[in-house]
Amino acid sequence: MVEYKVLILGDSHIHDRADEIPGEFMDIFASGSYEIVIHTGDLVDPDVLSLVKKLGRRQYVVRGNMDYLDLPKQAVFEVGGVKIGVVHGDQVRPRGNIEALTRIAKTINVNVLVSGHTHAPFITEYKGVIHVNPGSVTGVWSGAGGSMRPSFIEMTIMDNKINIELYKLVNNRVLKNLSRAFTVNV
């Protein structure tokens, strides 16, 4: 049995709304030994892409509505038999619309859809699709508000078991805010 560790980031908006990813997060990322790093877009600065490439063995990064980087609009890949899709989320309205995101997931035939754009994290299952949104790694505002708290997600996959943990920065402390476990039919 192989366990895959996945880091999920989004909506960094580095240098247009934030200067950097919080140091408290960078300390965790440096010791994470991630197999895969996902960024849901709105990196904005190419330096963020360079950083993402250093954090894990494989990277899946999509273009957000504020990106002018040469990135795909979506990514689809498989980890341990689990099919994962990544989109920024600006394809649906209103932001974070679970029904519309589920239609995208069904169209690209994935078990897990990772999206961003809301700047507010969520982990939920809807009509057989696991939805993962890391929020904004820098905690910046969005056109629809957002949580205004820096956040990220770590996901582990082993066989058909997925564990997803949401972390937030609160008063300069990294707190595990939510943990969810799922079983996927692979």
N, C-alpha and C positions, 0 to 999 in steps of 0.2 A: 504494500500500500504506500503510495506516494502522496504526501501532503503538499499542496501548492499554496503559497502565501502571496496574496494580491494586495497591492496598495492602490486605493482609488482616491484621486484628487479632482478638483474642478474649480472653475471660475476664479483663477488666481488674479487676473487683471493687473499683473505686475507692470508697473510704472505708469498706468493711467489712473488707477484708483488705490493702489497699494505699492509700497516700496519693496516688500519682501515677504516671504513665507515666515511665520513666527518661528523664532529660534527654538522654542519648546517642541515644535513639530519636527524641525530639522534634526534635533537630537534623536528623536524616535526613528525618523527615516534612515539616519546614518547607521543605526544598529539593526535595521529591519530584515536584511537579507531576503528581499522580495524576488520571487520568480517573475512576477509580472507587475508592471505599473500602468495604470490607466489614468488618463487625464481627459475630462469631458469637454475640454475646449475653453475658450476665452483665456488662453495663456497670455496673449497680447505680445509679450516680449520673447524673442528667440532664446534668450538666456534661460527661460523656464523650460523650454524644450530640451536644451542641453542638460539641465539639472535632472529632468525626468529620465533621460537616457542613462544617467549615472546611478539611479536608484534601484534598478532591477535588471534582470537578464533580458527580459522582453518588454517592449513598450507598445501600448496602443493609445494613440492620441488622435482626437478628432478636432476639426475646425469649429470654433464657435462663431457666433455672429459678430464678434468684435475682433476676430483674428484675421490677419492678412498674411498668415504663414501658409506655406504649401502643404496642407494637411487634408486628409480625406474627410468627407462629411459623415461617414460612418465606418465602423470596423466590426467584423464578425470573426470570432475565433473559438477554438475549443480547448478546454482545460480539463483533463481527467474525465473526459466524456461529457462535460457540461458545456453547452453552447452558450456563448456570451456575445451580446451585441452592445455597441457603444454608439451613442448619438449625443449631440450637444443638448438637444431638447427644444431648440428654437423652431423646430418643424411643427410644433403643436401649440394650439391656443385654447384656453388660457395656459400659461406656463404650468408645467407639471400635470397636465390633464392625463389622468391614468388610463382612461378609455382610449384616447388617441395614442398614447405611448404603447399600450397593449396591442393596438392594431399594427404599429411599426414592428413590435417584437414578433408578432405572428407572421407578418410579411417576410421578415428576414429569418424566420424559423429559429428563434433562440429561447432558451430556458430562462436566462437572466438578461434584463436590459438595464444598462448603466446609462444614466442621463444626468444632465446638469441644468444650467440656465435659470433655475429658480433661486439659487443662492440660499436655499433652505433645505436641509437634508431630510431624506426619508428612506425608509426600508419597509416595503410592503409587498404582499402577493395579491395579484388580481387576475382572475380567470386563468390560473395556471402559469402565470409569468411572475417571476420575482423581479421587483423594481428596486433599483439601488440608485440613490442620488446622494453624493457626498457633501452637498452644499458648497460653500466657498471656502477654500483653504486659507484665504486671507481675511475672511469675514466682511468683505466689502458689500456695499449696497448694490441692488439691481433695479431695473426698471419697475419691478413689482415689489420692491422692498427687500425681502430676504430675512434671514435670521439675525444678521449682523454679528454673528459669532463665528470665528474661524472653526472649521471642522474638516474631517477626513474620515475615510472608512478603510478598515482592514478586513479582508475576506479570506477565509481558508477553505480550500476545496480538497476533500479526500473521498475518493470513490464518488458516490452520489450525494454526499453530505456537504452542505455549505453552512459555514458559520460566518455571520456578518456582524462586525462591531463598529459602532459609530463613536468617534472621539470628538470632543469639543474643547476649546480653550476658554476657561472661565476664571477670571481673576488671576491670570498668569499661571494657572494650573491646568494640565491636560486631564480631562475626566472622561472615563468610558461612560457614554450617555445612554447607549442602547445596545443590546446584543440580541440577535435573532438567529435561530437555526432553522434550516430547511432541508428537505429531502427531495431530490429531483429524479424523475424517471428518465434514465439514460438508456 
